[in-house]
Amino acid sequence: MSEALLDHATETIRVGSKSFAAAAKLFDRDTRRSVLMLYAWCRHCDDVVDGQALGHNTTAPADAAAQVERLRNQTLSAYAGEPQSAPAFAAFQDVALRHAISPHHAFDHLAGFAMDAADARYETIDDTLRYCYHVAGVVGLMMASIMGARDAAVLDRACDLGLAFQLTNIARDIVEDACVGRVYVPAGWLREAGIPAADVAHERHRAALARVAARLVDHAEPYYDSAMDGVAALPLRSAWAIATARRVYREIGIEVKRRGARAWDARAGTSRATKLRLLALGGVDALASRFRKPGARPTGLWHAARHRATHAVGA
């Protein structure tokens, strides 16, 4: 793998996700390279569909569905071992073939972008979690594959962490997303709060919206808890990175709740000092996981297998 590809992937995560970039530095060298390469592909696909550059300046293309189809074709080409000219797909090809990442996972991820391209609407929290699975839960599955996880129970916990991350992201970005016509909050929750779906971004609804956001943050908690039971199965350096990422994202949700109606005055995040504190606590979590026996996954949590039984993937 060329250093140019690694440089591309490193810059992509530095600009696109400061929260995950901090935790990614904790992986061992080889794992970090693969994680960065996978992230570069995920970020590229998201940007193509949203008309962004590294997650910023949304100008959604008129042909988003055609862009998703093009991404599918490029992904098929990468799995076929054909030469890739796009850096993100060259990076993905390297990591997908090296770690035997299931094509099913990759195409499940692209199905999430198809949902955006189709302007999907989400009536219930299960509908929102279905979206979360495609854009983040399945990324957890691919990341876990890079770290050597193959056991179904461990993969379930990796998916749970992705679900928790995305619920946090939705809470943090409700107003920003609504401004470009994207509403991932369950419509039923908005009706209960007295917020018209077409009026989510209006300032007069901020107090009610803060309660909806807090509900999303609270809904993420059991998924964050479940994810910790998968950490024990990871190599120690990977466990430290994932435990730190878990703490950093969870802290963003806590900050959204703390701000209340002011949560969207500025983008919620964590300071450098806070990240360092959470890094240390993540290390403690990783070490503690070596001595803790994982419990059974709570039966009430959303699960991809249940989703596949009732929905056609990519619909």
N, C-alpha and C positions, 0 to 999 in steps of 0.2 A: 504494500500500500504506500502510495507516494506521500511525502510530507505535505505537498500542496493540498491534498484531500483533507489531511488532518488539520491544517491551518484553516481551511474553509470551514470545517465542522466546529473548530474552536471559536472562530469569530461568530459563527451563527448562534451558538449558545450564549456567548458573552453578551450579544446585543438582544437576542430574542427572549432569554429567560435568566435574569440575574439570580433568581431564587434557586433554580436548579443548578446553575453554573457553579455556585459556591459549594454545594454538596458534591458535585461531580469531581471536584479536585481531590476528594478523599479516596476514590477508587484506585486500585493498583493500575499501573501504566497500561497494560493490555486491555483491561476492562474499560478503563476510561476512554481509550481510543475508540473502542467499539460503541460505547454508549454515546459518545459525541457524534459518531457517524450516523447512528440511528436517529438521534435527535435532529441532525441536519436534514435528513429526508422528511421526517415528520413536519418540521418547520416549513420546508420548501413546499410540500403538498398543501399545507394550510394557507400559505401565502399565495399560491397559484389560484386557489379557489376564491380567496377573499380579495385578491388584487392588492396584496400588501408587500412590504419589504421588511422581512424579519419581524413580523407581527405589528407593523405600524402603518399608518396612512392608508386606511381602507378605501378602496375604490373598486367595489365588487364588479367583476367583469360581467358583461351582458350574457356571455356564453359559458356560465359557470358549469353547467352540466356537461358541455363538451370538454371543458378543461378536466373535469373528473375522469371522463372516459380516456382522455389522453394520458392522465396519470396512471390509470389502470393498465393501459397498453405498455407504458414505459416500465411499469413494475413487472409485468409479464416478461418483458424483454430482459430485465435484470435477472430474474430467476432462471431464464433460459441460458444465461451465461454470455449474452451478446455484449459487445463493447458499448460502454456508456459514455456519451460526450458531456452530459450534464453532471456537474460535480456532486450534487445531492444524490443522483441515482448511481453514480460510480461508488459513492460512499455506502449507499444502501446495499448494492450488490455485494460489496466486500463483506459487510457484516452479516447479511442475511445468509450467504452461502457458507461463511466461516462458522457460524453458530447454528446452522440448520433452523433458522427462524421459519416457522410454518407460514406458507403462503396464505393460508386461511386467516392468520392474524393480520397480515399486511392488507389483505383485501377487506377484512372487517374494518380496519382503520380507514381505508378510503371510503367505505360506506358512510362513515360519519360526515365526510365532506360532501357526499352526495345528498345527505339530509340537509345540509346548509344550502346547497345549490338548489334544492327543491323547495326551500323556504318552509321546512317542516314546522309544525306547531306541536306543542306539548301540553296536553290537557292535565295529566296526572304526574305525580312524582315518579312513577314507574316509567312514564314516557321520557321524562328528563333523564332518568338513570340509563335508559336505553341509549340516548345520545351520549351520555358520559362514558358508557362502555366503549362506544365506537371511537371516540376522539381521545380517550385517556385510559380507560380500563385495559384495552387491548395493548396499549403502549406499555403498560405495566407487565403484561404477559411477555412481550418481546424483550423488554429490559431484563426480566427474570431469566429468559432463555440465555441471554448473554452471560449472566452470572452463573450459569450452570444448573439452574432449577429445572427439574423435569417432573417432580411429584405434583399430582393434580391439586392436593391440598395447599401446597406452597404457592402454586400458580393462582389459586383462588384468592389468596391473601394479597398477591401482587396486583391482581385486578381490583381488589377492594381499595388499595392505596390509590390507584388511578381514579377510581370513582370519587374518593374523598377529595383528591386534588381538584378534580373538575367541578365538583359542587362548590368548593371554595372559590375557584376562579369565577364561576357564574355569579356568586354573591358579590365578589369584588367588582365585577365588570357589568353589573345589571344595566346601569345608565349608559355606559359607553356602548354596549351591545345594542340597546334599544334605539340609540341615536342612528344606527345604521340598519334598523329594521329587524334585528335579531332579538328574540325573546325566548330564553330557555327556561325561565321560571314557569312552573305549572300554572296554566291558565286558571285552574280551579282555585289555587292559592291567591291569585291576583283578584279574582272575583270576591273571595271571602274578605280580602283587605279593602275592597271598594276601589280598586285601581283598574281603569280600563286598559286593556292590553295595548291599545294604540297610543296610550298616554303615559307609559311607564316612566319616561325620562323627565316628565314635567316636575318642577321643583315643588309644586303644591302637594305632591304625593310622597315627599321624602320621608315623613314620619311613618306613614303606613308601609312604605317600601323598606324602611329599616327593620320593621318587624318581619317582613317576608324574608329579607336577607338573613336575619338571625335564625329564622326557621330552617333555611338552607344550611347554614353553618352548623346548627344543632343536628341536622339530618346526616351530616358528614361524620359526626363523632363516632358512631359505631363502626364505620368503615375504617377510620383511623385506628381505632382500637383493634379491630380484626387484623389489620395489616401488620401490627407488631408481632403477631404470632407466626408470621412468615419470615421474619428477620433472622430467627435462630438458624434457619436452614441455609443461609447465605455465608460465603466466606467472610471473615471478620472485617476486612477492609470494605467490602461491598455492604455488609450489614451496617457499618458506621455511616457510609454515604447515604444509604436509604433511610436509616433512622434519623439522620440530620435533615434530609429533605422532608421527611414526615413532620418533623417539628417546625421547620421553617414555613411550610404551607399552612399547617394548622395555626400557626401564630398569625398569619395573614387573616384567617377567618376570625380569630379572636379580636384582631384590630378592627375589622369591619363591624363586629358587634359593639365594640367599645365606642366607636365613633357615632353610632346611631344614625340619625338623619344627616349627619355631616360626612358619612362614609364615602361619598362620591365627590367631595370638594377637591380632593387630590387622590391619586391612586394609592391604595393601601399597600404597604410593603413592610419590610424589616430593615432596620439600620445595620450598618456594619458591626457595631458593638453587639446588637442583638443576635446577628448571625453567628458571631464568635461564641456567644454564650450558648446558643442552640447547638453549635458544632460540638462543644464540650459535652452537653447533655446527650447529644446523639451518640457520642462515644460511650457514655455510661449505659445508655439503652442497649447498644450493641454488645457490650460486655455482659450486661445482666441477662441478655437473651440466651447466652451460653448455658445458663443455669436454670432456665425456666422451661417447664414442659408446656408446649402449646395446648390450648383448650380446643374444644370443638367449635367450628364456625357457627355463629348464631343462625338459626334456621330462617329467621325473618328477613335476612339481608337479600337484596336483589342478586340474582345469579344469571350469568350468561346462558346457561343451559336452559333455564326457564324461558328466557327471551327467545332463544332459537326455536323453542317448541311452539311459540305463538306468533312469531314474525318471520318473514322472509328477510334474510340478511341483505342489506343494501336497498330495501324497499323504501 
